[in-house]
Amino acid sequence: MPGMRPLDTLSPSGREVLVRPVSLSPAVSGSRRQNLREVVPFPVPWRAGSGSRCRAFPLRPVPGGYREGSLVHGPPPGHVPYRRPSLGTIPPASPPLPGHRRPLYPSRPVVFPILLGPGGGVGLLAFPSGWRFLLPGGGGVGSVSLRPGPAVASEEVRGMTEEYPLFRAFPMLSAYLPRVSLGVWPTPVERLSSLERRHGLPPLYVKRDDLSSPHYGGNKVRKLEFTLADALRRGCRTVMTMGAAGSNHVLATAVHGRRVGLRTVAILFDQPCAEYVCRNLLLDARFGVRFRWASSIPLVPLAYLKERLYSLVKGEKVYWLGPGGSSVLGCLGYVNAGLEIAEQVRRSLLPEPGLVVTAMGTHGTAAGLWVGMKLAGLGSRLAGVGVVESAYCNPFLWARLANRVAGLLEGMDPRMRVPRARPSDLLFVGEQLGRGYAHLTREDVEAVREAYELEGLKLEGTYTGKALAAALRLGGICGGKPLLFVNTYNSADLSHLVAGMDYHILPLPFHRFFTAPWRELEEELVASFGSRDGYPSREAQ
């Protein structure tokens, strides 16, 4: 196209990308045109002037322009990037872009055409971390992030990429997806030999996601790395979520949200009384959760509106995070877990499992795992053990969420091809639900007791106990192939934080959980551990 000049990729070391100004449509503002003139080492976000961050990707020539190549690591320590003096850098006096405090970037890529013609055209691709100008022939004029933020050291960026199989396999995603590092990856896999012998099972392994963080582990950490980063990207300082009174998701959001400077508001509804409910409520209060009582699920929308009005009056910008953290962004944490399992198989840490078993309530863990295993080429089948009533937890809702996750990823990187999920792709196990959510079954309690006595593995009765009970029954349908059980519970000991706390500091609706009778079989479950996890007994409260 006349007047267009593709960017210059002059770089002796191959580790930098030099971008030259291009002719732009008048629709592009002068300040943004000025900010497109840059020379950056890669892939380190580079800070200049008033705090603008810039990122570029390696490019390779194609007919009609340039195309993004594979992401490479930054220069070694002491390396001085080559810079072409005539290009200069971003002017330090450049005014901040509109949306400095309220980012205007969309949650998924959007293409805005600028100039169109019979042979192609020029367009602007907007995505969560910046803008990219598109040239005829499918090329691009680099990827430049103009979002404000602090500089990040090259070692930190390299570590965040290397620890994440999802970003290693699909480097373009690191530009699209904001993420905060909250956990320790990969989580280990261990063989449960004693349980194998006790039940005559094929090889049984456990994926120890309970060790995902020393602050508070479990499956929520993987989800929160993306959802909390999205909250920060949007300029929010408060996260509002919901769950049952003893929700592990609410507690994980409070613990890790506090680590990144976010407050937590929790809309809680009723559930059967249990020891872990008392413990989690006290920990919620310890981590500064603002409670909003809804009493039952149908009243959650009313509590939500009340909290929204309260936040509006106070001038708070609130980020809504659905139950279980199972948004499409949150599921990406378990897409990475599926790729992580495939890497552990390749490293001979476990054989390829015939069946992967996980608890399923809000579908996020199971949906992400399935997509990740398909991307990795694993032939394992996924079993989801329902722990919530079938109106909220079923294969149809799981397939819809899995397909939304696959669609998001394919929109960000056209190289990704994920088959569409069908309800029949999930082996759904609903027999462990019992009387309903958080109600114990005899098999559930026995599985928790055996895991603790034979393997030293601490589970609970609402999610992981039911999932393990199902795994012990499903061994016969694997044809001798290994089973992999995903432990989504938390094993971090927070007992010192609730010692001596008085439940009367909680709002009045929550006092009944400390005085009403326990759920059926709860005393038997607690007796399996003695003083469970080091937490004080209920009588001590």
Order of alpha helices (4+ residues) and beta strands (2+ residues): beta-alpha-beta-beta-beta-beta-beta-beta-beta-beta-alpha-alpha-alpha-beta-alpha-beta-alpha-beta-alpha-beta-alpha-beta-alpha-beta-alpha-beta-alpha-beta-alpha-beta-alpha-alpha-beta-alpha-alpha
